[in-house]
Amino acid sequence: MEVLKQEEVSKTPLAVREYTKGVNTELLQTLIDLEVGDGVKVLASEYHVKTGPSAFVSKYFKNKDIKFKTRRLLDGAGWLVVRIA
């Protein structure tokens, strides 16, 4: 580990990383746009996150007025997230 001064930091070349939206960002925007009673089918092949969307939904909307019900699909291919309030 090396401590750098401000001039050295500004001269250090950095890799440029293109910003891409994560799967939770896309899911969040879709869920916010849902009307009560509408749902989203989230396929496991498209959702590459360690925990399922139910953990994300319950954590993000914990103290908000929007409520969801999340259930695993019977065939195990993904989840269904339905807005209930």
Residue pairs with C-beta under 8 A, 6 or more apart in sequence:
4 12
23 46
23 47
23 48
23 49
24 49
24 56
27 40
27 42
27 47
27 53
27 56
27 81
28 56
28 60
30 40
31 40
31 57
31 61
31 66
31 68
31 81
31 83
32 66
34 40
34 83
35 83
36 83
36 84
36 85
37 82
37 83
37 84
38 82
38 83
39 80
39 81
39 82
39 83
40 80
40 81
41 73
41 78
41 79
41 80
42 53
42 78
42 79
42 80
42 81
43 77
43 78
44 76
44 77
44 78
44 79
45 77
45 78
46 78
47 53
47 78
47 79
49 56
52 70
52 72
52 79
53 70
53 79
53 81
54 70
54 79
54 81
57 68
57 70
57 81
58 70
61 67
61 68
65 85
66 83
66 85
67 83
67 84
67 85
68 81
68 82
68 83
68 84
69 81
69 82
69 84
70 79
70 80
70 81
70 82
71 79
71 80
71 82
72 78
72 79
73 79
73 80
